[in-house]
Amino acid sequence: MALTDFVLALSGLLGSLLLPFAGLYWMLRLKRRPVAPVAAAASGPVK
């Protein structure tokens, strides 16, 4: 019983810490994605 309570508390804590970091990572990925095609277009056509 105590072990299951510990596992549930630990998974709840990790889940609550993981959600903000996952959201931050997702936002940074979305911000960084449109930069690559713009940089490639600015450097000119590839020969």
C-alpha positions as CSV (number, residue, x, y, z in Angstrom):
1,M,0.0,0.0,0.0
2,A,2.7,2.5,0.9
3,L,4.7,1.6,-2.2
4,T,1.7,2.3,-4.5
5,D,1.1,5.6,-2.7
6,F,4.7,6.5,-3.2
7,V,4.6,5.6,-6.9
8,L,1.4,7.6,-7.5
9,A,2.8,10.6,-5.7
10,L,6.1,10.4,-7.6
11,S,4.4,10.0,-11.0
12,G,2.1,12.9,-10.2
13,L,5.1,15.1,-9.2
14,L,7.0,14.2,-12.4
15,G,3.9,14.7,-14.5
16,S,3.3,18.2,-13.1
17,L,7.0,19.1,-13.7
18,L,7.1,17.6,-17.1
19,L,4.1,19.4,-18.6
20,P,5.6,23.0,-18.3
21,F,8.9,21.8,-19.8
22,A,7.2,20.0,-22.6
23,G,5.2,23.1,-23.4
24,L,8.3,25.2,-23.4
25,Y,10.1,22.8,-25.6
26,W,7.2,22.7,-28.0
27,M,7.0,26.5,-28.2
28,L,10.7,26.9,-28.8
29,R,10.5,24.2,-31.6
30,L,7.6,26.1,-33.2
31,K,9.5,29.4,-33.1
32,R,12.7,27.9,-34.5
33,R,11.0,26.0,-37.4
34,P,10.1,29.0,-39.7
35,V,13.7,30.4,-39.5
36,A,15.3,27.6,-41.6
37,P,13.4,28.2,-44.9
38,V,13.9,32.0,-44.6
39,A,17.6,31.6,-44.1
40,A,17.9,29.2,-47.0
41,A,15.9,31.6,-49.3
42,A,18.0,34.6,-48.2
43,S,21.3,32.8,-49.0
44,G,20.2,32.3,-52.6
45,P,19.5,29.3,-54.7
46,V,21.7,26.2,-54.2
47,K,23.7,25.3,-57.2
